[in-house]
Amino acid sequence: MIAAQAVGAACFGFGYAALRLRTKTIVPLIALHFLTDLFLQMGNLPLIPVAVAQDVVLLVFGVVVLRCRDTYS
């Protein structure tokens, strides 16, 4: 269980780092983190599958942004 949390946190961080590189500000990160926490706590969806799906989306986003890094500079 702890290993899964570590992988999820790494994916989350990777996606957030890519978003920070692209936007050059932390404001979207703050808003996204707030909304993530809010929807995970207030929603009726199962916590773990939603968190895993979000981590996968953030990881893919991070890879795409970093591969196309010169385009966003």
matplotlib code that plots the C-alpha trace (Angstrom):
import matplotlib.pyplot as plt

x = [0.0, 2.8, 4.6, 1.4, 1.0, 4.7, 4.1, 0.9, 2.6, 5.5, 3.0, 1.1, 4.3, 5.6, 2.4, 2.4, 6.0, 5.2, 2.2, 4.5, 7.0, 4.3, 2.5, 5.4, 3.2, 1.9, -1.6, -3.1, -1.4, -3.0, -6.4, -6.0, -4.8, -7.8, -10.3, -8.7, -9.0, -12.5, -13.9, -12.2, -13.6, -17.0, -17.7, -19.5, -17.0, -14.6, -11.4, -8.7, -9.8, -10.4, -7.0, -5.3, -7.0, -5.9, -2.3, -2.3, -3.7, -1.1, 1.8, 0.7, 0.3, 3.8, 5.4, 3.7, 4.7, 8.3, 8.6, 7.2, 9.1, 10.6, 7.1, 6.0, 9.1]
y = [0.0, 2.4, 1.7, 2.5, 5.8, 6.7, 5.9, 8.0, 10.9, 10.7, 10.8, 13.7, 15.6, 14.9, 16.3, 19.3, 20.1, 20.0, 22.3, 24.7, 24.6, 25.3, 28.1, 29.6, 30.2, 28.1, 29.6, 26.8, 24.2, 25.6, 25.6, 22.1, 20.7, 22.4, 21.0, 17.6, 17.4, 18.8, 16.4, 13.4, 14.2, 15.4, 13.2, 9.9, 8.1, 5.5, 7.2, 4.9, 4.4, 8.2, 9.0, 6.4, 7.8, 11.3, 10.2, 8.6, 11.7, 13.9, 11.5, 11.5, 15.3, 15.6, 13.4, 15.2, 18.7, 17.7, 16.0, 19.2, 21.5, 23.7, 24.4, 26.0, 28.1]
z = [0.0, 0.9, -2.4, -4.3, -2.5, -3.3, -7.0, -7.0, -5.3, -7.8, -10.8, -9.1, -8.6, -12.1, -13.6, -11.3, -12.1, -15.8, -15.3, -13.4, -16.2, -18.8, -16.9, -15.1, -12.0, -9.1, -9.1, -11.3, -9.1, -6.0, -7.7, -9.1, -5.8, -4.0, -6.5, -6.3, -2.6, -2.6, -5.2, -3.6, -0.2, -1.3, -4.2, -4.1, -6.3, -4.9, -3.6, -4.9, -8.5, -8.9, -7.4, -9.6, -12.7, -11.8, -11.3, -14.7, -16.3, -14.6, -15.5, -19.2, -19.2, -17.7, -20.3, -23.1, -21.8, -21.2, -24.6, -26.2, -23.9, -26.6, -28.0, -24.7, -24.0]

ax = plt.figure().add_subplot(projection="3d")
ax.plot(x, y, z, "-o")
ax.set_aspect("equal")
plt.show()
